[in-house]
């Protein structure tokens, strides 16, 4: 990436002094105020855009025009104006038209985009362009695209554009085979990565190779329970666990793996808000708690001298109102909604 | 800019500052209240440039909150239409909209309209649905929707609806539930919702619902508070909130409040003042706002002020900008902070403006 910038900054000869462009009359922008007058790079950039307008107006789909768009695009990757300016859409768009007309090498194009994207990974136009190129290549591009997003995600594991692109690649071009392993790997690196949990759900529910949510449930529940035991304060696996029983409340309520992970976390007496919340849900769905649950809840009332509410649901809400006081109103509301005689 | 203009501008700023000092005594609440006057003063400075947009080479509203020629002012250049909406709505919430030269603003906005009917971020740029909504909102603030060729604008927007009900942001085709909201909100303001297939638009949004009750950018995309605002807002405007699992989503949203009192946009992310708008407005639309601690959130937003120069930043002690100033003030408005006009959580416009649009009063 640095080499690209260097090239532009140090070796750049103005287009007006290049013989290759001597036949073109640059076309200055004549509408509206000039936005970046005082910026040092402005002259070079403006000249490039003036030549761009000229070739665009002439619809010149040549290899020099292709190089010109490249020059404009990578002119200064640090200058976000170039990329954010929607007027710049035309540069990308014209580049696509030239690529089509010249039947240019699409793999080379992907390499070019990759160099640009690494320092501009939150730019919409780059991702849009990338999708166009990959879409033209079809299934052949799947592996390359998955590798590409992997690189971007290694720099920022929660980059929304990269995840959107990756989901599009899987659905449009394929490459599902290793996706669950990839999610597992990311979660090994950071178990709190909610994007990876979301992707895991995406794979488990949509992969054509895994047999769907029900077929995957047992093994996924085991992994999730393990993740919860490691970090009971981690919101993501608790939500993922609920998701694994989508539209099947009965199984959620009756699966001993779910109730027992709640009990284990509660017995450890540490970071147990989500465990209490899950147990509360189970009770509302009709779960019949054993004596152990009552004892575990009773043991949480350290400084509370009041007797334990005989209604376990109420007792849980009472504890939550105190330890999660910011959301006290939510827990009070949950208490008011408890079914009679849980 | 000529010296004469510079002098006029200085005079004007001085007058604003004096007015602000006068107001300070009225508006400031004891202790660490909100420095309302300084915020509108800065928003005002930022908008003073409007008055010279046509008279000289000085550009229309540059972000005055950023240093001239700094990275931010360059970046924001093409986003000026959004900046105008953020700044002007903030002024209106503070009751200071009349400090701006209405005619100049409107003239600049209208010059940003493209022949397609859509609006650009600035004069001479390309139209995008993002700027089209901001332009319509700014005109609505000034009671100037009648300036628009309503059919032209609404045709531009309806032309961006795709077969599956989703919306693209512009002719280049990027799809995002943000654009669904913008299309629905804009057409509703223009009384032209009948121009799109509302059922399909709703179905597409519903297809982006996740296991946590939230919504993503496309089907399967991770829940994100900004996208949730867009989806819930669009469903609210189209009368389709029954598709939202309010209790589940409400709990996810109130889990966004962290110890400092601020809100984040996704689990494990840092709190940011902009989510005071996105999370809070969503909670209000689904009637669950009492589930978070309003006092702590108010304190967090106030802690993000620049007490010397005005404005609000993303987090305490960061640099202020008009984007976070707007979201902070809008959030405080939703929290019924004294001295602010009420804002509508779905249309993101002051309620009196919304009432004017729909009830003619």
Interface residues (C-beta under 8 A of the other chain):
Chain A: X29 X31 X32 X33 X34 X35 X36 X37 X38 X39 X79 X80 X81 X84 X85 X86 X87 X89 X90 X92 X93 X124 X125 X128 X158 X160 X163 X164 X167 X168 X192 X193 X194 X195 X198 X199 X201 X202 X206 X235 X236 X239 X240 X242 X243 X246 X325 X326 X327 X328 X329 X330 X333
Chain B: X53 X57 X58 X59 X60 X69 X71 X74 X75 X77 X78 X79 X111 X120 X121 X122 X123 X124 X125 X126 X128 X169 X170 X172 X173 X174 X210 X211 X212 X216 X217 X218 X220 X221 X222 X223 X224 X250 X251 X252 X254 X255 X257 X259 X261 X266 X267 X268 X269 X290 X291 X292 X293 X296
